Amino acid sequence: METIKDLGKYTFPALFANTMKKFADRPALAFASGEPISYGELEKRVNQVSKLLVSMNVKKGDRIAIFSTSAPNWGAAYLGIVNIGAIAVPLLPDFNPLEVETILKHAEVSGIFVAEKMFSKIKNFDSTVLPFVISVKDFSFLQGTKPEKIVEDLPVVEVEEEDTASIIYTSGTTGRSKGVELTHKNLVFTALQSQTIQRINKRDVCLSFLPLSHVYEFSLGFVLQILNGSCIYYLERPPTVSSLLPALKKVRPTIILSVPMVVEKIYKNKVLPTFTKTEFIKNLYEKRFWQKKLHWIAGKSLKKTFGGRVKFFGIGGAKVDPVVERFMKDGKFPYAIGYGLTETSPLLAGTNPKLTVPGSIGPYMSGIELKILDPDPNTGIGEVVAKGANIMKGYYKDPEMTASVFTTENDSVGPGWFKTGDLGDLRNGMWLSLKGRLKNMILGSSGENIYPEDIEFVLNQHPLVLESLVVEDEDGLVALVQLNEEKVKEEAIEKQKKGLFNTVEEAIANIKEDLLYKNEELLSEIQYFVNEKVKRFENLKKLLVRKLRDIYIT
């Protein structure tokens, strides 16, 4: 376990120097289809980037963007930027040209590292917006004036802990841009303290498939890993079944960071159907004793699917469906839940796989503090506020917005606490459970606090519901549901097999027209399914179906 004593100070140059001192010969970064480069080779690429930028007269505090999917050279570009005191501006790969241009103007970048497939989005930008463009693939110039000579020796730049390392735009904004300014200390501190939740070592292997432009993947899937000399593999394509399964088989990772959607899809599309394929198994599965047994068997199979070596499957970014979490817990799958925001670099609370408690997050991370602002006297629920070395410097060029998310001397907890906007409670003053977003909370007719997310989780458990959104109108609670097109297609195939229609296409057309839009019985059944499982004041008064896209037969 690395400590601040090993690094000397909370900066990326200090962290990377420590990594090179201890792990230079260890494998570092690779695509899942290739072989890893060593940390020694990574250092060469980092220095190549730094020398290139210095030769372009990039100075401390200048902003340099990165617009690429995750790749070994993404990390090399980032470290090359921040090690000379410049500021990295990571952009999400799915930002459109207008969003990218707005952000580049707001951040006033000096240049950008771009992946080949994203170059078309920015190639027509004016040089005043984007002075130079460098390829992430090989660090060659794509636009701008190439320097006549590349410096041989890097100048000494004093990088301090409170210097900004990243400006992260949490969405592609075309109006008021909101860039989260994170310091070297914010990010390096988070990586160091995350070791108190889960130890990482040089023999660990991490499979990364979330965007590095998200601080969750960056802090825990990159910074924490290079801090400890582990090896990181990247998918070259989005994490679909066809790309993920071969990578898991080859890499056999010990560490994976994910979002709830990945494991929820596996449960809904692969696990649950096996428990309902016959009436006998379905009846067994409805009994808790046998449900736990079946979950345990399925959990063993799931671990093999993930390569057989996973010891930490971290889940963050959104709340996990409680049914899916119960499956993972019963199946002894090594999942762990974490909570945080971009503004908190990101981790605030979490636990390792041995200590997970379904329905909750875990204790707040060592070295920071959490409190509940204005808790309800009956439930203890209130807004979660945080204080610690991982809290952002502020929103870039927006002191007014920055001030609005911190408490003042007039607040019950005192000044200087970051307001997360999330509702939760702290059991025994330390174990965090979340109840949803403060702005999403609905006040019931008798003063009850209604949390739409809780109702949505129940809705999403229905086999025909893919996604849902609960809101309030003049009649009460209303749910907008997106029905599962795969299930609709399966049902159409069954109808066609029974001779009710000549082709599957005819069956689908019938289901879409009659079953989904005219048949009130289906909506009533879903509504009953939900209302039987939630409190009376949380009952849905109405369901609306989001129109299905065209369903294609493959």
Secondary structure, 3 states (H helix, E strand, C coil): CCCHHHHCCCCHHHHHHHHHHHHCCCEEEEECCCCCEEHHHHHHHHHHHHHHHHHCCCCCCCEEEEECCCCHHHHHHHHHHHCCCCEEEEECCCCCHHHHHHHHHHHCCCEEEECHHHHHHHCCCCCCCCCCEEECCCCCEEECCCCCCCCCCCCCCCCCCCCEEEEEECCCCCCCCCEEEEEHHHHHHHHHHHCCCCCCCCCCEEEECCCCCCHHHHHHHHHHHHHCCCEEEECCCCCCHHHHHHHHHHHCCCEEEECHHHHHHHHHHHHHHHHCCCHHHHHHHCCHHHHHHHHHHHHHHHHHHCCCCCCEEEECCCCCCHHHHHHHHHCCCCEEEEEECHHHCCEEEECCCCCCCCCCCEEECCCCEEEEECCCCCCCCEEEEEECCCCCCEECCCHHHHHHCECCCCCCCCCCCEEEEEEEEEECCCEEEEEEEHHHCEECCCCCEECHHHHHHHHCCCCCEEEEEEEEECCEEEEEEEECHHHHHHHHHHHHHCCCCCCHHHHHHHHHHHHCCCCHHHHHHHHHHHHCCCCHHHCEEEEEECCCCCCCCC
